[in-house]
């Protein structure tokens, strides 16, 4: 169907990029304890005068590191325009998805589904109202949606700019430096913007608590950016194998100039 491997690769990378961003938005409503999941005792961190902080984060952090990697890979081969196009497309699709979900929430529920399908003899599995549970899980707050979309766009724009700036300094070498360097800068802003909009502006949280939680999230993202560096090299290797050295170099050269 697609004879041009460069176009096929962009379609595959873009599809994976958008899918991960969409899924991360929807699973992000769940807050989990990283320490408990890994079998460790909760940490007792302190930032900005807020004590008792641990790595309690949204489930979306499972997928956002993949989005970071995809951003850098797409940037490497398709440049600023490629990442910018996919970022705006992703935001548009996320907005569309939330509109459809909120429309579905307004639909009048079937009586059996709402009142009986969630009944269970196990009290831990019993659901009083399926419709309430449906709305509670899928109907994220408006400020959270706005915050995540603004943070995503700002983070993507910064990531692209920093990545290309480091690339001009280092040339084709030091992929790890431009990948982790761009993530360090973009996610610093992302970690705080989403919380400031969603909880400081939208929910009247104390600014110190917002900044403290943002700091914990940023530490996690820095650690993940470093740990995932080998995966970036593996992805580049597989792409070079698929495209061939000549086509890969042509794409990278063109990407660095746009």
Residue pairs with C-beta under 8 A, 6 or more apart in sequence:
2 8
2 11
5 242
5 243
5 244
5 247
6 77
6 243
6 247
6 251
9 77
9 239
9 242
9 243
10 74
10 77
10 78
10 82
13 70
13 73
13 74
14 74
14 86
14 89
16 66
16 70
17 67
17 70
17 71
17 74
17 86
17 90
18 86
18 89
18 90
18 93
20 63
20 64
20 66
20 67
20 70
21 63
21 67
21 90
21 94
21 152
22 90
22 93
22 94
22 97
23 63
24 60
24 62
24 63
24 64
24 67
25 60
25 94
25 97
25 98
25 140
25 145
25 148
26 97
26 138
27 58
27 59
27 60
27 62
27 63
28 58
28 59
28 60
28 140
28 148
29 58
29 59
29 137
29 138
29 140
30 58
30 59
31 56
31 57
31 58
31 59
32 56
32 57
32 58
32 59
33 42
33 54
33 55
33 56
34 54
34 55
34 56
34 57
34 220
35 41
35 42
35 43
35 54
35 55
36 42
42 54
43 53
43 54
43 55
44 51
44 52
44 53
44 54
45 52
45 53
45 54
45 216
46 52
46 53
46 212
47 53
47 211
47 212
47 215
47 216
48 208
48 209
48 211
48 212
48 215
49 208
49 212
50 208
50 209
50 212
50 213
53 212
53 213
53 216
54 216
55 216
55 220
56 216
57 216
57 217
57 220
61 217
61 220
61 221
61 224
64 221
65 221
65 224
65 225
65 228
68 159
68 183
68 186
68 187
68 221
68 225
68 228
69 179
69 228
69 231
69 232
69 235
71 83
71 156
71 159
71 160
72 159
72 163
72 178
72 179
72 182
72 183
72 232
73 232
73 235
73 236
73 239
74 82
74 83
74 86
75 82
75 83
75 159
75 160
75 163
75 164
75 182
75 255
76 163
76 175
76 236
76 252
76 255
77 239
77 248
77 251
77 252
77 255
78 251
78 255
79 164
79 254
79 255
79 256
79 257
79 258
80 160
80 161
80 164
80 258
81 258
82 255
83 156
83 159
83 160
84 156
84 157
84 160
87 152
87 153
87 156
87 157
88 153
90 152
91 149
91 152
91 153
94 149
95 149
98 140
98 145
101 138
101 139
102 139
104 138
105 134
105 135
105 138
105 139
109 130
109 131
109 134
113 130
113 131
114 129
114 130
114 131
115 129
115 130
117 130
118 126
118 127
118 128
118 129
118 130
118 133
119 126
119 127
120 126
120 127
127 133
141 198
141 202
141 203
142 202
143 197
143 198
143 199
143 201
143 202
143 203
144 198
144 202
146 197
146 198
146 202
147 193
147 194
147 195
147 196
147 197
147 198
147 199
147 202
148 194
148 198
150 193
150 194
150 197
151 189
151 190
151 193
151 194
151 197
152 190
154 189
154 190
154 193
155 186
155 187
155 189
155 190
155 193
156 186
158 182
158 185
158 186
158 189
159 182
159 183
159 185
159 186
160 182
162 178
162 181
162 182
162 185
162 186
163 178
163 179
163 181
163 182
164 256
166 174
166 177
166 178
166 181
166 182
167 178
167 256
168 256
170 177
170 178
172 252
175 232
175 233
175 236
176 229
176 232
176 233
179 225
179 229
179 232
180 225
180 226
180 229
183 221
183 222
183 225
184 222
184 225
187 218
187 221
187 222
187 225
188 218
190 221
191 214
191 215
191 217
191 218
191 221
192 210
192 211
192 214
192 218
195 210
195 213
195 214
195 217
196 207
196 210
196 214
199 205
199 210
200 207
200 210
239 248
240 248
243 251
